[in-house]
Amino acid sequence: MLRRIWKDEGGQAMVEYGLIIALIAIAVIIAVTAIGTNLNTVFNAIKDKLTVSSS
């Protein structure tokens, strides 16, 4: 029985899939945060130009 448990790799595969999904999720969060920061900068620049031209 102990040998069967020792050789069972089904749970190991699930852990590996979980780690891969976690790494992908972290990469997506970092990318979205970076894009959001850049978009905020662009919109603030547009707002500033519109404010200056309307004054």
Backbone as XML, in Angstrom:
<?xml version="1.0"?>
<chain id="A" units="angstrom">
  <residue number="1" name="MET">
    <atom name="N" x="0.830" y="-1.191" z="0.000"/>
    <atom name="CA" x="0.000" y="0.000" z="0.000"/>
    <atom name="C" x="0.871" y="1.250" z="0.000"/>
  </residue>
  <residue number="2" name="LEU">
    <atom name="N" x="1.938" y="1.232" z="0.771"/>
    <atom name="CA" x="2.816" y="2.397" z="0.839"/>
    <atom name="C" x="3.504" y="2.646" z="-0.497"/>
  </residue>
  <residue number="3" name="ARG">
    <atom name="N" x="3.856" y="1.565" z="-1.198"/>
    <atom name="CA" x="4.485" y="1.711" z="-2.521"/>
    <atom name="C" x="3.520" y="2.351" z="-3.513"/>
  </residue>
  <residue number="4" name="ARG">
    <atom name="N" x="2.271" y="1.954" z="-3.438"/>
    <atom name="CA" x="1.274" y="2.513" z="-4.350"/>
    <atom name="C" x="1.105" y="4.008" z="-4.101"/>
  </residue>
  <residue number="5" name="ILE">
    <atom name="N" x="1.064" y="4.406" z="-2.866"/>
    <atom name="CA" x="0.947" y="5.825" z="-2.526"/>
    <atom name="C" x="2.198" y="6.575" z="-2.964"/>
  </residue>
  <residue number="6" name="TRP">
    <atom name="N" x="3.353" y="5.979" z="-2.772"/>
    <atom name="CA" x="4.626" y="6.626" z="-3.118"/>
    <atom name="C" x="4.739" y="6.853" z="-4.621"/>
  </residue>
  <residue number="7" name="LYS">
    <atom name="N" x="4.217" y="5.891" z="-5.432"/>
    <atom name="CA" x="4.339" y="5.989" z="-6.887"/>
    <atom name="C" x="3.196" y="6.761" z="-7.527"/>
  </residue>
  <residue number="8" name="ASP">
    <atom name="N" x="2.159" y="7.076" z="-6.805"/>
    <atom name="CA" x="1.024" y="7.813" z="-7.358"/>
    <atom name="C" x="1.446" y="9.248" z="-7.649"/>
  </residue>
  <residue number="9" name="GLU">
    <atom name="N" x="1.360" y="9.639" z="-8.915"/>
    <atom name="CA" x="1.785" y="10.981" z="-9.316"/>
    <atom name="C" x="0.610" y="11.858" z="-9.730"/>
  </residue>
  <residue number="10" name="GLY">
    <atom name="N" x="-0.595" y="11.409" z="-9.504"/>
    <atom name="CA" x="-1.770" y="12.189" z="-9.888"/>
    <atom name="C" x="-1.859" y="13.506" z="-9.146"/>
  </residue>
  <residue number="11" name="GLY">
    <atom name="N" x="-1.611" y="13.485" z="-7.871"/>
    <atom name="CA" x="-1.641" y="14.714" z="-7.088"/>
    <atom name="C" x="-0.513" y="15.653" z="-7.453"/>
  </residue>
  <residue number="12" name="GLN">
    <atom name="N" x="0.613" y="15.094" z="-7.817"/>
    <atom name="CA" x="1.759" y="15.903" z="-8.206"/>
    <atom name="C" x="1.430" y="16.711" z="-9.458"/>
  </residue>
  <residue number="13" name="ALA">
    <atom name="N" x="0.762" y="16.109" z="-10.414"/>
    <atom name="CA" x="0.394" y="16.812" z="-11.640"/>
    <atom name="C" x="-0.556" y="17.962" z="-11.331"/>
  </residue>
  <residue number="14" name="MET">
    <atom name="N" x="-1.486" y="17.739" z="-10.428"/>
    <atom name="CA" x="-2.424" y="18.800" z="-10.069"/>
    <atom name="C" x="-1.703" y="19.969" z="-9.412"/>
  </residue>
  <residue number="15" name="VAL">
    <atom name="N" x="-0.724" y="19.685" z="-8.580"/>
    <atom name="CA" x="0.056" y="20.747" z="-7.947"/>
    <atom name="C" x="0.822" y="21.526" z="-9.004"/>
  </residue>
  <residue number="16" name="GLU">
    <atom name="N" x="1.395" y="20.818" z="-9.973"/>
    <atom name="CA" x="2.132" y="21.494" z="-11.042"/>
    <atom name="C" x="1.203" y="22.384" z="-11.859"/>
  </residue>
  <residue number="17" name="TYR">
    <atom name="N" x="0.018" y="21.897" z="-12.187"/>
    <atom name="CA" x="-0.944" y="22.721" z="-12.916"/>
    <atom name="C" x="-1.343" y="23.942" z="-12.094"/>
  </residue>
  <residue number="18" name="GLY">
    <atom name="N" x="-1.526" y="23.754" z="-10.811"/>
    <atom name="CA" x="-1.862" y="24.878" z="-9.944"/>
    <atom name="C" x="-0.767" y="25.928" z="-9.918"/>
  </residue>
  <residue number="19" name="LEU">
    <atom name="N" x="0.480" y="25.487" z="-9.860"/>
    <atom name="CA" x="1.597" y="26.432" z="-9.876"/>
    <atom name="C" x="1.682" y="27.177" z="-11.202"/>
  </residue>
  <residue number="20" name="ILE">
    <atom name="N" x="1.461" y="26.476" z="-12.299"/>
    <atom name="CA" x="1.484" y="27.128" z="-13.611"/>
    <atom name="C" x="0.378" y="28.170" z="-13.706"/>
  </residue>
  <residue number="21" name="ILE">
    <atom name="N" x="-0.811" y="27.820" z="-13.251"/>
    <atom name="CA" x="-1.928" y="28.767" z="-13.282"/>
    <atom name="C" x="-1.635" y="29.969" z="-12.397"/>
  </residue>
  <residue number="22" name="ALA">
    <atom name="N" x="-1.033" y="29.744" z="-11.241"/>
    <atom name="CA" x="-0.686" y="30.850" z="-10.347"/>
    <atom name="C" x="0.339" y="31.775" z="-10.997"/>
  </residue>
  <residue number="23" name="LEU">
    <atom name="N" x="1.340" y="31.213" z="-11.664"/>
    <atom name="CA" x="2.341" y="32.043" z="-12.339"/>
    <atom name="C" x="1.725" y="32.847" z="-13.477"/>
  </residue>
  <residue number="24" name="ILE">
    <atom name="N" x="0.823" y="32.234" z="-14.231"/>
    <atom name="CA" x="0.143" y="32.958" z="-15.308"/>
    <atom name="C" x="-0.707" y="34.083" z="-14.731"/>
  </residue>
  <residue number="25" name="ALA">
    <atom name="N" x="-1.404" y="33.818" z="-13.637"/>
    <atom name="CA" x="-2.231" y="34.846" z="-13.007"/>
    <atom name="C" x="-1.381" y="36.010" z="-12.522"/>
  </residue>
  <residue number="26" name="ILE">
    <atom name="N" x="-0.232" y="35.725" z="-11.942"/>
    <atom name="CA" x="0.664" y="36.789" z="-11.477"/>
    <atom name="C" x="1.155" y="37.616" z="-12.662"/>
  </residue>
  <residue number="27" name="ALA">
    <atom name="N" x="1.505" y="36.957" z="-13.767"/>
    <atom name="CA" x="1.965" y="37.674" z="-14.957"/>
    <atom name="C" x="0.864" y="38.571" z="-15.513"/>
  </residue>
  <residue number="28" name="VAL">
    <atom name="N" x="-0.363" y="38.083" z="-15.523"/>
    <atom name="CA" x="-1.488" y="38.882" z="-16.018"/>
    <atom name="C" x="-1.728" y="40.085" z="-15.116"/>
  </residue>
  <residue number="29" name="ILE">
    <atom name="N" x="-1.666" y="39.893" z="-13.816"/>
    <atom name="CA" x="-1.866" y="41.000" z="-12.879"/>
    <atom name="C" x="-0.795" y="42.063" z="-13.070"/>
  </residue>
  <residue number="30" name="ILE">
    <atom name="N" x="0.451" y="41.648" z="-13.229"/>
    <atom name="CA" x="1.543" y="42.602" z="-13.440"/>
    <atom name="C" x="1.340" y="43.354" z="-14.753"/>
  </residue>
  <residue number="31" name="ALA">
    <atom name="N" x="0.954" y="42.651" z="-15.816"/>
    <atom name="CA" x="0.744" y="43.293" z="-17.114"/>
    <atom name="C" x="-0.408" y="44.292" z="-17.058"/>
  </residue>
  <residue number="32" name="VAL">
    <atom name="N" x="-1.505" y="43.912" z="-16.440"/>
    <atom name="CA" x="-2.658" y="44.809" z="-16.350"/>
    <atom name="C" x="-2.318" y="46.035" z="-15.512"/>
  </residue>
  <residue number="33" name="THR">
    <atom name="N" x="-1.574" y="45.851" z="-14.445"/>
    <atom name="CA" x="-1.163" y="46.983" z="-13.615"/>
    <atom name="C" x="-0.275" y="47.934" z="-14.402"/>
  </residue>
  <residue number="34" name="ALA">
    <atom name="N" x="0.674" y="47.402" z="-15.162"/>
    <atom name="CA" x="1.569" y="48.247" z="-15.955"/>
    <atom name="C" x="0.800" y="48.995" z="-17.035"/>
  </residue>
  <residue number="35" name="ILE">
    <atom name="N" x="-0.109" y="48.310" z="-17.713"/>
    <atom name="CA" x="-0.905" y="48.956" z="-18.759"/>
    <atom name="C" x="-1.810" y="50.016" z="-18.146"/>
  </residue>
  <residue number="36" name="GLY">
    <atom name="N" x="-2.397" y="49.725" z="-17.007"/>
    <atom name="CA" x="-3.260" y="50.695" z="-16.336"/>
    <atom name="C" x="-2.509" y="51.947" z="-15.941"/>
  </residue>
  <residue number="37" name="THR">
    <atom name="N" x="-1.289" y="51.796" z="-15.457"/>
    <atom name="CA" x="-0.474" y="52.951" z="-15.083"/>
    <atom name="C" x="-0.146" y="53.782" z="-16.315"/>
  </residue>
  <residue number="38" name="ASN">
    <atom name="N" x="0.212" y="53.119" z="-17.416"/>
    <atom name="CA" x="0.520" y="53.842" z="-18.647"/>
    <atom name="C" x="-0.709" y="54.556" z="-19.193"/>
  </residue>
  <residue number="39" name="LEU">
    <atom name="N" x="-1.863" y="53.915" z="-19.153"/>
    <atom name="CA" x="-3.088" y="54.557" z="-19.623"/>
    <atom name="C" x="-3.443" y="55.758" z="-18.762"/>
  </residue>
  <residue number="40" name="ASN">
    <atom name="N" x="-3.241" y="55.649" z="-17.478"/>
    <atom name="CA" x="-3.507" y="56.768" z="-16.584"/>
    <atom name="C" x="-2.618" y="57.952" z="-16.942"/>
  </residue>
  <residue number="41" name="THR">
    <atom name="N" x="-1.353" y="57.696" z="-17.244"/>
    <atom name="CA" x="-0.427" y="58.753" z="-17.642"/>
    <atom name="C" x="-0.882" y="59.403" z="-18.944"/>
  </residue>
  <residue number="42" name="VAL">
    <atom name="N" x="-1.295" y="58.612" z="-19.905"/>
    <atom name="CA" x="-1.754" y="59.145" z="-21.194"/>
    <atom name="C" x="-3.001" y="59.999" z="-21.007"/>
  </residue>
  <residue number="43" name="PHE">
    <atom name="N" x="-3.963" y="59.525" z="-20.256"/>
    <atom name="CA" x="-5.190" y="60.286" z="-20.055"/>
    <atom name="C" x="-4.933" y="61.570" z="-19.272"/>
  </residue>
  <residue number="44" name="ASN">
    <atom name="N" x="-4.024" y="61.534" z="-18.320"/>
    <atom name="CA" x="-3.679" y="62.761" z="-17.603"/>
    <atom name="C" x="-3.017" y="63.768" z="-18.530"/>
  </residue>
  <residue number="45" name="ALA">
    <atom name="N" x="-2.164" y="63.315" z="-19.447"/>
    <atom name="CA" x="-1.534" y="64.218" z="-20.414"/>
    <atom name="C" x="-2.587" y="64.835" z="-21.330"/>
  </residue>
  <residue number="46" name="ILE">
    <atom name="N" x="-3.539" y="64.044" z="-21.779"/>
    <atom name="CA" x="-4.624" y="64.566" z="-22.623"/>
    <atom name="C" x="-5.448" y="65.582" z="-21.853"/>
  </residue>
  <residue number="47" name="LYS">
    <atom name="N" x="-5.755" y="65.268" z="-20.603"/>
    <atom name="CA" x="-6.534" y="66.187" z="-19.767"/>
    <atom name="C" x="-5.801" y="67.505" z="-19.593"/>
  </residue>
  <residue number="48" name="ASP">
    <atom name="N" x="-4.494" y="67.438" z="-19.350"/>
    <atom name="CA" x="-3.708" y="68.655" z="-19.165"/>
    <atom name="C" x="-3.685" y="69.497" z="-20.435"/>
  </residue>
  <residue number="49" name="LYS">
    <atom name="N" x="-3.556" y="68.873" z="-21.600"/>
    <atom name="CA" x="-3.548" y="69.613" z="-22.863"/>
    <atom name="C" x="-4.907" y="70.245" z="-23.133"/>
  </residue>
  <residue number="50" name="LEU">
    <atom name="N" x="-5.977" y="69.531" z="-22.815"/>
    <atom name="CA" x="-7.311" y="70.095" z="-23.005"/>
    <atom name="C" x="-7.554" y="71.252" z="-22.047"/>
  </residue>
  <residue number="51" name="THR">
    <atom name="N" x="-7.066" y="71.149" z="-20.836"/>
    <atom name="CA" x="-7.232" y="72.214" z="-19.851"/>
    <atom name="C" x="-6.470" y="73.461" z="-20.277"/>
  </residue>
  <residue number="52" name="VAL">
    <atom name="N" x="-5.247" y="73.301" z="-20.786"/>
    <atom name="CA" x="-4.429" y="74.437" z="-21.217"/>
    <atom name="C" x="-5.049" y="75.095" z="-22.439"/>
  </residue>
  <residue number="53" name="SER">
    <atom name="N" x="-5.534" y="74.319" z="-23.397"/>
    <atom name="CA" x="-6.080" y="74.898" z="-24.624"/>
    <atom name="C" x="-7.431" y="75.560" z="-24.396"/>
  </residue>
  <residue number="54" name="SER">
    <atom name="N" x="-8.170" y="75.171" z="-23.387"/>
    <atom name="CA" x="-9.466" y="75.789" z="-23.119"/>
    <atom name="C" x="-9.345" y="77.026" z="-22.241"/>
  </residue>
  <residue number="55" name="SER">
    <atom name="N" x="-8.179" y="77.277" z="-21.660"/>
    <atom name="CA" x="-7.994" y="78.445" z="-20.785"/>
    <atom name="C" x="-7.714" y="79.695" z="-21.564"/>
  </residue>
</chain>
